[in-house]
């Protein structure tokens, strides 16, 4: 029985925007490229384009040999996990495409593997060729394609660095998106530690209290997102869906985080788990007040709080030291639960800053030296030897 390798990719210049896909079928035994497919598909999202690429690759393999087995390799974690049956498919545009892809070969004859973007260059270049052709008002032509030659030349020029650290942007991604996708791999980490537990930390979107810079913890009115906050959550969801790496979503129990998490999870086709350990600090009697109002009403308590992590806000709030203990215990529990996986934690300013501080081994006063905007993204990876790597802090490129 023959075995084929199908590599597929898709991209959208705008998400949604002008979109295209690319797919390559090769012989698993020899590595020979047997068939290329690409198409400009008009305005669509990245995820739809990726599914269209998968479908084209499977159809091309079926035309070559309907009795073959197929191993699909894609850099879209979303498509791989959904087609493998581990993630639910909720988006209405993707359900029919996934169902159609599942019918090309009998069940059990197709397997799926996620690969880094830099190992999917051939399909990526085909998708870009298709989008370039569409921009010219033309259709992609296999006879005019240089994707295979360009990919081979690129591998030769880099000395075959397909397994080296670094991320190549998805097809059609603009410069800002490519920069946001670039994730540094720790240069000193041993190669045999396995994949880390990676926490993508999303601060909730704005509430009515956010632009007024009022203390808003776990002991106050528990505000909902504002219209601006919901729009911010939608923008974060679009970026995370485009990246396609999130495997689970965990939220603080407060309303603003659960609303943010729900918007993102719906876009990703995932459920939301709630963990009380991710809640914001309780600011006691300061809840709902501005910093200036606290300075006026409780100057001594505020000075003590700024000087010592053990000091509590007025009225029996939670100290930063107590928050740190809670967050460290929550971190350890989640690292164990999501070892080797990428999980989105939707939480608040203090928990995110605390996770970053602990990962850096920084002193408590560093909490006052970090900027963390509403709906910003930060990333921390946790390795099997107990070390951590801060990969991103306060990214707001998706909000611009």
N, C-alpha and C positions, 0 to 999 in steps of 0.2 A: 504494500500500500504506500502510495506516495505521500510525502509530507511537505506542506508549503508553509512558508513564513509570510504573514501579511503584516506590513507596517503601514499605518494610516495616520493622517493628521488633518486638521481643518483649522481655519482661522477666519476672523472677521475684523475688518478695519473700521472699528467703531462699536461693535458688540451691543446691539445689532448694527450692522453696516454691510458694505460690499464684502461678500464672503466667498470662499472657495475651499476645496479639499484636494488632497493628494493621497494616493495609495500605491503601494508597491507589493508585488507578489514575487517571492524568490523561492528557489529550491532549497529545502532545509539541509539536504546532504551536501550540495556543492556551493551554495551561496549565490548561484547565478540568478540574475534578475530575469524573470520570465514575462512580467507584464507590468506596465505602469498605467495609472488612471488618474485623471485630474479634471476638475470642472469648476467653472465660475457659476455660482448658484444664486446670484442676486443678493438681496438684503436678507441676512440671517444672523443668528448669534454664533459665537464660537462653538458652543456645545452642539448645536444642530449641524454645523459644518463638520465637526469631528465625527458625529454619527453617520453623516453622509459619506465621509471618507471610509469609515469602517464598512459600510454597506457596499460601497464600490469595490473595495478590496476583496471582500468575501465573494461577491458575484464574479469577479475576475478569476478567483481561485476555482470557483465552481465550474466556470466555463473550461478551464484547463483540465480539470479532472474531478467530476462530481463524487468520486469514491475516495478522494484524498482526505487526510486529516490536516487540520489547520491550526497553527499557533499564531495568535494575534499579539502584536507588540505595539503599544501606543503610549504616548506620554501624558495622556489624559487619565488621571486617576479616577475621575468621575465615570467615564465610559467603561473602563476596565472593571471597576467595582460593581457597577450596575449590571453589566453583561455577565459577570461572574455570579450574580445573584446575591451578593453580600450587601448591596445598597438598594433601597427602594427607588423606583422611577416614578416621580410625581408630576414632572413637568409635562403638560399636554403636548408640546411640540416634539418631545423626545420619545414618548411612549410608543407611537406607531413605528418610528424608525427602529427602535430597539426590538420590537416585536418582529418587524420585517427581517432584521439582521439575524434573529434567532431561528428563522425559518429557512435560511439559505442552505445550511447543512443540518443533518439530523442531530439531535441532542447527543452530547458526549464526543462529537468529532471536532469541536472547536474549543481551544483553551486560550486563556488571556493572561498577559503579563504586562505590568507597568514598567516602562523604561524611562530613564532621564531624557530630557529634550535633546541633549547633545548626541544621543544615539538614535535619534529619529530624523536626522537631517535630510535624508532622501525624500521622505514623504512631505516634510516641511517645505522643501524647495519646490516640490511639485505644486503644493497648495499656493505658494507665493506666485509661481508661474501662472497658475489659473487666475488668480486675482489680478495680476498684472495684465493678462490678456483681456479680462473683463473690463478693466479700466480703459483699454484701447478700443472697446467695442467689438472684441474678437472672442473666439472660442479657443481654448487651449489645444495645441496640436502635439501629439506624441512625437512626430517627426522633427519638430522644432525644439523639443525639450533638451536642455543641457543639465537637468537635475542630477542624473547619475554621474556624469563627468565632473560636475562641480563638487559633488559630495566626495568623490574619490580624490579629487585634487586637494580639497580642504583637509582631508584626513592625512594625505601625504605631507602637506605643508606643516601640519602641527605634529608630525611624527606619530600619528595614530593616537591622539590624546582623547579618544572617545570616552574613556573611563575617568578622565581627570575631573577635579572639582570644577564647578561652574555651571551656569544655566544659560542655554540659548533661548531667546524669546520665541514664543509660539508664532505661527504664521500670521503675518499681518500686524503684529503688535507694534504700537508706536514706541518712541524712545522712552517716554515716561513709564509705560507698562513694562518694558524690558528692564528698566532700572529697578522697578519695584519687585520684579521676579528674581533678580540676582540675589542669591543667598550664599554667603561665604561658608565654606566648609573649614572647620578648625584645622589649621595646618599641623598642629602637634598631636592630634588625636591618633591613637593606634588604629590601624586599618581593620582590625578584627573585632571591634566592639559591637558591630551590628548597627542597624538603624536606630537613631535616638527616638525617644518620645519627644515630639515637637509640639510645643504649645503656641498656637497663634492667638495672641491676646487682643481682643477687640473691646475697646471701651464703648459703652452704650452711646447712642445718639443723644442729642440735646433734649433736655426737658425745659419747661418754662423757667426753672431756676438757674440753668446753666449759664446763659448770657449775663445774668445778674451776678454771677460769681458768689452764690450763696452756698453755705455748707449744706450738703445733701447726702446724708449717710443712710444707715439702716434703721435709725430711730426716729425718723421724721415722718413726713406726709406720704412718702412713697409715690412720687409723681410719675405720671405717664410721659411718653415721648411727645414732644411738640411736632407740628407739621414739618419743621426743619429737621428734627431728629429722625422722623420716619424716612425722609428723603435721604439723609445721611446713611441710614441703615440699608436702604435700597442700593445706594452706590457701593457700599462695602460688600453687599451680597453679590453685585455684578462682578466686582473684581475677584472675589473668592471663587465664584463659579467659573470664571475664565481660567483661573489658575488650576482648578480641578484637583487640589491636593487634600482637601479637608475630608476626614473619614468619620468624624463624630463632632457633635456640638454639645457643650456643657455650659449652663448658664447659672449665674447668681439667681436667687429666688425673688429679687426685687422686680417690680413691674417694668421699669425702664430697660432692664437687661433682658427680661423674658420677652418683651416686645421686640427688641433688637434681634435677639437670637431667633425668634420665630420668623422674622422677615428673611434672615439669612438662610435658615434651615429649609424654608419653603423653596427657596431658589435652588438649593443644593439637593433637594429630595431626601433630606435627613430628618430624624426626630431630634427633639431637644431633651437632654437630661438636666436636672436641676441639682446643684450642690450648694448647700447652705454655707459651706466654707468659703465660697467666693463672694459673699455679701460684702458691702462696703462697711467701713468703720462706723460705729455709732458715735456721733458727735454730741450726744447729750443735749444740754440746754442751748447749744450753738446751732442746732438744726434750723435751717431756714434763714439764718442771719448772714450778713456779709462779714468779711474780715474786719472792716471798720466798725461795724456794730458790736462785734465781739470785743474788739479793742476798747471800745467805749464802756461796755457794760461789765466786762470780766477781765480787766487788764492783767491782774496778777496771775490768774489761771492761764491766760493766753501766753504770757511770758514763760511760765513754767513748762507749758506744752511745747513751746518752740525750743526750749533748752534741754528737755529730757524726754526720751522715748517712753519712760515709765509714767509720765504725767498724763492724767486723764482730763478730757474736756469737762467743763463745769457740769455738774448734775449727774455724775457717774457714767460718763461715756466710756468708750474703749480707747486705751492707750495704744500708741504705735507698737510698743513691745508686745502687748497682748495680740494685736492684729498680726504681727510677725509670726508669733507662735501658731496661730490659727492657720495662716496662709502656708507656712512650712509643712504643717501636717496635711493640709489639703493637697499641696504639691506632691508630697510623697505618695499619697493615696492614688492620685491621678496618674503619676508617672508609672506606678506599678500596674494600674489598670489599662494604660494605653502604651505600653512598651512597644517601641518600633513603629508607632502610628503617629499621625498628625491630627491633632484635635483642636478645635476652636473653643476657646474659653471666653465667654462674653461676660465681662465683669466691670469693675469700677477703677477709679484713679488709684486709690490706696492699694488694693490688691495687686494691680499690675505693677505699680512702682515697687512694691515689696518683692514681687517675684524677680524683677530685674535687679533690685538691690542685693537680694540673696544670691542670685546667680553670679554677680560680680564680686561678691564678698565685700561690698561697700558698707560704710558706717551708716547708722540710722539717719544722720543729718543729710545724707544724699537724697532722701525723699523730697527735700525742699529744693533740690537743684535739678529736677527733671520736669520737663514740659510734657503734658499728656493731654492732647486735644480730644474733644468729643468725636467718637467714631473713628479714632486713630487705631492703627494696627502696630503691634510689636510682636516679636518672635523670640522665644527662648527654647533651645534644644537641650535635652537631658540625656546623658550617656550612661552606659552600664557601669562605668567605674565611679559614678557619683559626680562627675564634673558636668558643668553646664556651659553653654555658649549663647551669649546674647547676639542674635543675628539681625535684629531690626528694632528700632524704637521710634514711636510716634510718627509713623508713616501716614500722611494725609493726602497723598497724591491722587487717590481716587475721589477726593472731595473737590478737586479743583476743576 
